[in-house]
């Protein structure tokens, strides 16, 4: 199977390497970023073009660009089969590209480092059963966790992923920012982060909740708010209050 990838960012790079490892031929990388596009194409032994030009022998086109660019990119594609990799976009935005279209969305945050796909959940959806089976067959070579999930469910999954990944990472950023005021290394929190994560993955999440909010320890909460108000970290007060109130109300209900 010949696969053309549009984009040369983190998800395109990771999918490209994984598909190559599964013995698929990546025949071309189309990327407006000439530097990363050429570099990725070289590593995958593929052609490179700055413009979107799909080789005739292509069996599948993967659109691996940011969500807000997918629709614009799709207008330039005509191929046997096309997928995007977004957790938030409908597959119908690709209906003019091909008779076979869909989505393959790995539930993971991607960086420059290679990701282990074996246990990675991958959500697929296609406009017809035959193409759905094709996508399932392709990506089962990489992952043991393939899920057939429609758009409405995928939206909720994506929202949950934002809370558990993007928002959580921002809270780590805030914690680090506060520690830096006293020149304390963030690694001091590593044991508590690891223990919290382990409990979240292995037991009842609601019952794991600890801290001043769950105890309604108003004196400690006020102390924390005073610390924030006296520093250059006032921007974190609303976040602290919002999460504290959410914990209290969730447990009252």
NUFI-825817 format. One line per 4 residues: number of its first residue (from 0); their letters; for each residue x, y, z of N, C-alpha, C. Coordinates in steps of 0.2 Angstrom, whole numbers, always signed. Example, Ala and Ser with C-alpha at 12.3 -4.5 7.8 and 13.67 -1.06 7.14 Angstrom:
0	AS	+66 -28 +39 +62 -22 +39 +66 -16 +39 ~ +64 -11 +35 +68 -5 +36 +64 +0 +39 .
# end
This chain:
0	XXXX	+4 -6 +0 +0 +0 +0 +4 +6 +0 ~ +3 +11 -4 +6 +17 -5 +2 +23 -1 ~ +6 +26 +4 +3 +31 +8 +6 +38 +7 ~ +2 +43 +6 +5 +50 +5 +2 +54 +12 .
4	XXXX	+7 +57 +15 +6 +61 +21 +6 +68 +20 ~ +1 +72 +22 +1 +79 +21 +2 +82 +28 ~ +8 +85 +29 +10 +88 +35 +17 +85 +37 ~ +20 +88 +41 +27 +86 +44 +28 +87 +51 .
8	XXXX	+22 +88 +55 +23 +90 +62 +23 +83 +66 ~ +22 +84 +72 +23 +78 +77 +18 +72 +75 ~ +12 +73 +74 +8 +67 +72 +9 +64 +66 ~ +11 +68 +61 +13 +65 +54 +19 +62 +55 .
12	XXXX	+24 +64 +59 +31 +61 +60 +30 +54 +63 ~ +26 +54 +69 +25 +48 +72 +21 +43 +68 ~ +16 +45 +65 +12 +40 +60 +16 +38 +55 ~ +20 +42 +52 +25 +40 +46 +30 +35 +48 .
16	XXXX	+33 +36 +54 +38 +31 +56 +34 +24 +58 ~ +29 +24 +61 +25 +18 +63 +23 +14 +57 ~ +20 +18 +52 +18 +15 +46 +23 +12 +42 ~ +29 +15 +42 +35 +13 +39 +37 +6 +42 .
20	XXXX	+37 +6 +49 +39 +0 +53 +34 -6 +51 ~ +28 -4 +49 +23 -9 +48 +24 -11 +41 ~ +29 -9 +37 +30 -11 +30 +26 -8 +25 ~ +23 -2 +27 +19 +2 +22 +24 +6 +18 .
24	XXXX	+22 +8 +12 +27 +13 +8 +24 +20 +9 ~ +28 +24 +12 +26 +31 +12 +29 +34 +5 ~ +25 +36 +1 +28 +38 -6 +29 +45 -6 ~ +25 +49 -2 +27 +57 -3 +25 +60 +4 .
28	XXXX	+29 +65 +6 +27 +70 +11 +25 +77 +8 ~ +19 +79 +9 +18 +86 +6 +17 +91 +13 ~ +22 +96 +13 +22 +100 +18 +24 +107 +16 ~ +21 +112 +19 +23 +119 +17 +29 +121 +21 .
32	XXXX	+31 +117 +26 +37 +118 +30 +42 +114 +27 ~ +46 +118 +23 +51 +114 +19 +57 +111 +23 ~ +58 +114 +28 +64 +111 +32 +62 +104 +36 ~ +56 +104 +39 +54 +98 +42 +51 +93 +37 .
36	XXXX	+48 +96 +32 +45 +91 +27 +51 +87 +23 ~ +56 +90 +21 +62 +87 +18 +65 +82 +23 ~ +66 +84 +29 +69 +80 +34 +65 +73 +35 ~ +58 +74 +36 +54 +68 +37 +54 +64 +30 .
40	XXXX	+54 +67 +25 +54 +63 +18 +60 +59 +18 ~ +66 +62 +19 +72 +59 +19 +72 +52 +23 ~ +70 +53 +30 +70 +48 +34 +65 +42 +32 ~ +60 +44 +29 +55 +39 +27 +56 +36 +20 .
44	XXXX	+62 +39 +17 +63 +37 +10 +57 +39 +5 ~ +55 +45 +6 +49 +47 +2 +51 +53 -2 ~ +46 +54 -7 +47 +61 -11 +45 +66 -6 ~ +47 +72 -8 +44 +78 -5 +42 +84 -10 .
48	XXXX	+36 +87 -8 +33 +92 -12 +31 +98 -7 ~ +32 +104 -8 +29 +109 -4 +22 +110 -5 ~ +20 +109 -11 +12 +110 -13 +9 +103 -12 ~ +3 +103 -12 -1 +96 -11 -2 +93 -18 .
52	XXXX	+2 +88 -19 +2 +85 -26 +2 +77 -24 ~ -4 +74 -25 -4 +67 -23 -2 +63 -29 ~ +3 +58 -28 +5 +53 -33 -1 +49 -35 ~ -1 +47 -42 -7 +43 -45 -8 +37 -41 .
56	XXXX	-2 +34 -39 -2 +27 -37 -4 +27 -29 ~ -6 +32 -26 -7 +33 -19 -14 +29 -17 ~ -13 +25 -12 -19 +21 -10 -23 +25 -4 ~ -19 +28 +0 -22 +32 +6 -18 +38 +7 .
60	XXXX	-22 +44 +8 -19 +50 +10 -21 +51 +17 ~ -16 +53 +21 -17 +55 +28 -16 +62 +29 ~ -21 +66 +31 -20 +73 +33 -18 +74 +40 ~ -12 +76 +41 -9 +77 +48 -7 +84 +49 .
64	XXXX	-12 +88 +48 -11 +95 +49 -15 +98 +55 ~ -14 +104 +58 -18 +106 +63 -26 +106 +61 ~ -30 +105 +66 -37 +105 +65 -40 +110 +61 ~ -38 +117 +62 -41 +122 +59 -39 +123 +51 .
68	XXXX	-34 +118 +49 -32 +118 +42 -34 +113 +38 ~ -38 +108 +41 -40 +102 +38 -45 +103 +32 ~ -50 +107 +33 -55 +109 +28 -52 +112 +22 ~ -47 +117 +23 -44 +120 +18 -39 +115 +14 .
72	XXXX	-36 +111 +17 -32 +106 +14 -36 +101 +10 ~ -41 +99 +13 -46 +94 +9 -48 +96 +3 ~ -49 +103 +2 -51 +106 -5 -46 +104 -11 ~ -40 +102 -9 -35 +101 -14 -33 +94 -15 .
76	XXXX	-38 +90 -12 -36 +82 -13 -42 +79 -17 ~ -39 +74 -21 -44 +69 -24 -40 +63 -24 ~ -42 +58 -21 -38 +51 -20 -43 +46 -19 ~ -40 +39 -19 -44 +33 -18 -47 +33 -11 .
80	XXXX	-43 +36 -6 -45 +36 +1 -42 +41 +5 ~ -45 +44 +9 -42 +50 +13 -45 +50 +20 ~ -40 +51 +25 -42 +51 +32 -39 +58 +35 ~ -42 +60 +40 -38 +65 +44 -37 +62 +51 .
84	XXXX	-34 +66 +56 -31 +63 +62 -34 +67 +68 ~ -40 +71 +67 -42 +75 +72 -47 +72 +77 ~ -47 +74 +83 -52 +71 +88 -58 +75 +88 ~ -58 +81 +84 -64 +86 +85 -67 +87 +78 .
88	XXXX	-65 +85 +73 -68 +86 +66 -72 +80 +64 ~ -77 +82 +60 -82 +76 +57 -78 +74 +51 ~ -80 +67 +49 -77 +64 +43 -80 +67 +37 ~ -86 +70 +38 -89 +73 +32 -86 +79 +29 .
92	XXXX	-81 +82 +32 -77 +87 +29 -73 +85 +23 ~ -72 +78 +23 -68 +75 +18 -72 +72 +12 ~ -79 +72 +12 -83 +69 +7 -82 +70 +0 ~ -79 +76 -1 -78 +78 -8 -71 +76 -11 .
96	XXXX	-67 +73 -6 -60 +71 -8 -60 +64 -11 ~ -65 +60 -9 -64 +53 -10 -71 +49 -9 ~ -72 +43 -12 -77 +39 -10 -76 +36 -4 ~ -70 +35 -1 -68 +32 +5 -65 +37 +9 .
100	XXXX	-68 +39 +15 -65 +44 +19 -67 +43 +27 ~ -62 +45 +31 -63 +44 +38 -58 +47 +42 ~ -58 +45 +48 -53 +47 +53 -49 +42 +57 ~ -43 +43 +58 -39 +39 +63 -36 +43 +68 .
104	XXXX	-39 +43 +74 -37 +47 +80 -33 +44 +85 ~ -27 +44 +86 -24 +41 +92 -24 +45 +98 ~ -27 +42 +103 -28 +46 +109 -21 +47 +113 ~ -17 +51 +111 -11 +53 +113 -8 +60 +112 .
108	XXXX	-4 +62 +116 -1 +69 +114 +6 +67 +111 ~ +7 +70 +106 +13 +69 +102 +18 +74 +102 ~ +25 +72 +103 +30 +77 +103 +35 +74 +98 ~ +41 +77 +98 +47 +74 +93 +49 +67 +95 .
112	XXXX	+48 +65 +101 +50 +58 +103 +45 +53 +100 ~ +48 +48 +98 +43 +42 +96 +39 +39 +101 ~ +33 +38 +99 +28 +35 +104 +27 +27 +103 ~ +26 +24 +108 +25 +16 +107 +18 +15 +106 .
116	XXXX	+16 +13 +100 +9 +12 +98 +6 +6 +100 ~ +10 +1 +103 +7 -5 +104 +1 -5 +109 ~ +1 -1 +114 -5 -1 +119 -9 +6 +118 ~ -7 +9 +112 -10 +16 +111 -17 +15 +109 .
120	XXXX	-22 +18 +112 -29 +17 +109 -30 +22 +103 ~ -32 +18 +98 -33 +22 +91 -41 +22 +89 ~ -44 +27 +89 -51 +28 +87 -51 +28 +79 ~ -56 +24 +76 -57 +25 +69 -64 +26 +67 .
124	XXXX	-65 +29 +62 -72 +30 +59 -72 +31 +52 ~ -76 +28 +48 -76 +28 +41 -83 +29 +38 ~ -84 +31 +32 -90 +32 +29 -93 +26 +26 ~ -90 +21 +26 -93 +14 +24 -89 +8 +28 .
128	XXXX	-92 +3 +28 -90 -3 +32 -83 -6 +29 ~ -83 -6 +22 -78 -9 +19 -71 -5 +21 ~ -72 +2 +20 -66 +6 +22 -64 +6 +29 ~ -69 +5 +33 -68 +4 +40 -64 -2 +42 .
132	XXXX	-65 -7 +38 -61 -13 +39 -54 -13 +37 ~ -53 -9 +31 -47 -7 +29 -42 -3 +34 ~ -45 +2 +37 -42 +6 +42 -40 +1 +48 ~ -45 -3 +50 -44 -7 +55 -38 -12 +54 .
136	XXXX	-37 -15 +48 -32 -19 +46 -25 -16 +46 ~ -25 -10 +44 -19 -6 +43 -16 -4 +50 ~ -20 -2 +55 -18 +1 +61 -18 -5 +66 ~ -21 -11 +65 -20 -16 +70 -13 -19 +69 .
140	XXXX	-9 -17 +64 -2 -19 +64 +2 -15 +69 ~ +0 -9 +71 +3 -5 +76 +1 -6 +83 ~ -6 -6 +83 -9 -6 +90 -14 -11 +91 ~ -14 -14 +98 -19 -19 +100 -25 -16 +102 .
144	XXXX	-26 -9 +102 -32 -6 +105 -35 -2 +99 ~ -39 -5 +95 -42 -1 +90 -50 -1 +92 ~ -53 +5 +91 -60 +6 +93 -63 +10 +88 ~ -69 +7 +86 -74 +10 +81 -78 +15 +85 .
148	XXXX	-77 +21 +84 -80 +27 +88 -82 +32 +83 ~ -89 +34 +84 -92 +39 +80 -90 +46 +82 ~ -92 +51 +79 -90 +58 +80 -93 +61 +87 ~ -99 +59 +89 -102 +61 +95 -98 +59 +101 .
152	XXXX	-96 +52 +101 -92 +49 +106 -85 +52 +106 ~ -82 +53 +100 -75 +55 +99 -75 +62 +102 ~ -80 +67 +102 -80 +73 +104 -79 +73 +112 ~ -83 +69 +115 -82 +68 +122 -75 +65 +125 .
156	XXXX	-73 +61 +121 -66 +58 +122 -61 +63 +122 ~ -61 +68 +117 -57 +73 +116 -57 +78 +121 ~ -63 +80 +123 -64 +84 +129 -61 +81 +135 ~ -62 +75 +137 -59 +71 +142 -51 +71 +142 .
160	XXXX	-49 +71 +136 -41 +71 +135 -39 +77 +137 ~ -42 +83 +135 -40 +90 +136 -39 +91 +144 ~ -44 +88 +148 -44 +89 +155 -39 +85 +158 ~ -38 +79 +156 -33 +74 +159 -26 +75 +156 .
164	XXXX	-25 +78 +151 -18 +79 +148 -16 +87 +148 ~ -20 +91 +144 -18 +98 +143 -19 +102 +149 ~ -24 +101 +152 -26 +105 +158 -21 +103 +164 ~ -20 +96 +165 -16 +93 +170 -9 +96 +169 .
168	XXXX	-6 +96 +163 +0 +98 +162 +1 +106 +164 ~ -4 +110 +162 -4 +117 +164 -4 +118 +172 ~ -7 +113 +175 -7 +113 +183 +0 +112 +185 ~ +4 +107 +182 +11 +106 +183 +15 +112 +182 .
172	XXXX	+13 +116 +177 +17 +122 +175 +16 +127 +181 ~ +10 +128 +183 +8 +132 +189 +12 +130 +195 ~ +12 +124 +196 +16 +121 +202 +23 +123 +202 ~ +26 +122 +196 +33 +123 +195 +34 +131 +195 .
176	XXXX	+30 +135 +193 +31 +142 +193 +31 +145 +200 ~ +26 +142 +204 +26 +143 +211 +33 +141 +215 ~ +35 +135 +213 +41 +133 +216 +47 +137 +215 ~ +47 +139 +209 +53 +143 +206 +54 +150 +210 .
180	XXXX	+49 +152 +214 +49 +158 +218 +54 +157 +224 ~ +54 +151 +226 +59 +149 +231 +64 +144 +229 ~ +65 +144 +222 +71 +141 +219 +71 +133 +221 ~ +65 +130 +221 +64 +123 +223 +63 +119 +216 .
184	XXXX	+67 +114 +215 +66 +110 +209 +59 +106 +209 ~ +56 +106 +203 +50 +103 +202 +50 +95 +204 ~ +56 +92 +203 +57 +85 +204 +55 +83 +211 ~ +54 +88 +216 +52 +86 +223 +45 +84 +223 .
188	XXXX	+41 +86 +218 +34 +83 +218 +33 +77 +214 ~ +39 +74 +211 +38 +68 +207 +35 +62 +211 ~ +37 +61 +217 +33 +55 +221 +26 +56 +222 ~ +24 +62 +223 +16 +63 +224 +13 +63 +218 .
192	XXXX	+16 +65 +212 +13 +65 +206 +12 +57 +204 ~ +17 +54 +205 +17 +46 +203 +12 +43 +207 ~ +12 +44 +213 +7 +40 +217 +0 +42 +216 ~ -2 +49 +214 -8 +51 +212 -10 +48 +206 .
196	XXXX	-6 +47 +201 -7 +44 +194 -8 +37 +195 ~ -4 +34 +199 -5 +26 +200 -12 +25 +203 ~ -14 +29 +208 -21 +28 +211 -26 +29 +206 ~ -26 +34 +202 -31 +36 +197 -32 +31 +192 .
200	XXXX	-26 +27 +191 -27 +22 +186 -29 +15 +188 ~ -29 +14 +195 -30 +8 +198 -35 +8 +203 ~ -39 +13 +205 -44 +13 +210 -49 +18 +208 ~ -54 +19 +213 -60 +24 +212 -57 +31 +212 .
204	XXXX	-58 +35 +207 -55 +41 +206 -58 +46 +211 ~ -65 +46 +212 -68 +50 +217 -66 +49 +224 ~ -65 +43 +226 -63 +41 +232 -55 +43 +234 ~ -52 +44 +228 -45 +46 +229 -44 +53 +231 .
208	XXXX	-49 +57 +230 -48 +65 +231 -46 +66 +238 ~ -41 +70 +239 -38 +72 +245 -37 +80 +245 ~ -35 +83 +250 -33 +90 +250 -38 +94 +254 ~ -37 +101 +255 -41 +105 +259 -48 +106 +256 .
212	XXXX	-49 +106 +250 -56 +106 +247 -61 +101 +249 ~ -58 +95 +249 -63 +89 +251 -64 +89 +258 ~ -59 +92 +262 -61 +92 +269 -64 +98 +271 ~ -65 +103 +266 -68 +109 +268 -64 +113 +273 .
216	XXXX	-58 +113 +272 -53 +116 +277 -52 +123 +274 ~ -57 +127 +276 -57 +134 +274 -51 +139 +276 ~ -48 +137 +282 -43 +141 +284 -37 +140 +280 ~ -35 +134 +278 -30 +132 +273 -31 +135 +266 .
220	XXXX	-37 +135 +264 -39 +138 +257 -38 +145 +257 ~ -40 +148 +263 -39 +156 +263 -32 +157 +264 ~ -28 +153 +267 -21 +154 +267 -17 +154 +260 ~ -19 +149 +257 -17 +148 +250 -19 +154 +246 .
224	XXXX	-25 +157 +246 -27 +162 +242 -23 +169 +244 ~ -22 +169 +251 -18 +175 +253 -11 +175 +250 ~ -8 +169 +250 -1 +168 +247 -1 +170 +240 ~ -6 +168 +236 -6 +170 +229 -8 +177 +228 .
228	XXXX	-12 +180 +232 -13 +188 +232 -7 +192 +233 ~ -2 +190 +237 +3 +194 +239 +9 +193 +234 ~ +9 +188 +229 +14 +187 +225 +12 +190 +218 ~ +17 +188 +213 +15 +190 +206 +11 +184 +203 .
232	XXXX	+8 +180 +207 +4 +174 +204 -3 +175 +205 ~ -6 +182 +205 -13 +183 +206 -17 +180 +201 ~ -14 +179 +195 -18 +176 +189 -20 +169 +190 ~ -17 +166 +196 -19 +159 +197 -25 +158 +202 .
236	XXXX	-27 +164 +205 -32 +164 +210 -38 +161 +207 ~ -41 +163 +202 -47 +161 +199 -47 +153 +197 ~ -41 +151 +195 -40 +144 +194 -41 +140 +200 ~ -37 +142 +206 -38 +139 +212 -45 +139 +215 .
240	XXXX	-48 +145 +214 -55 +145 +217 -60 +140 +213 ~ -59 +140 +206 -63 +137 +202 -63 +129 +203 ~ -57 +127 +204 -55 +120 +205 -58 +118 +212 ~ -56 +122 +217 -58 +121 +224 -66 +120 +224 .
244	XXXX	-69 +125 +221 -77 +125 +221 -80 +119 +218 ~ -76 +117 +212 -78 +111 +209 -78 +104 +213 ~ -72 +104 +217 -71 +98 +221 -76 +98 +226 ~ -78 +104 +229 -83 +104 +235 -90 +102 +232 .
248	XXXX	-92 +105 +227 -98 +104 +224 -99 +97 +221 ~ -94 +94 +218 -94 +87 +216 -95 +82 +222 ~ -92 +83 +227 -93 +79 +233 -99 +80 +237 ~ -102 +86 +237 -108 +87 +240 -114 +84 +236 .
252	X	-113 +83 +230 -118 +79 +225 -118 +72 +226 .
# end
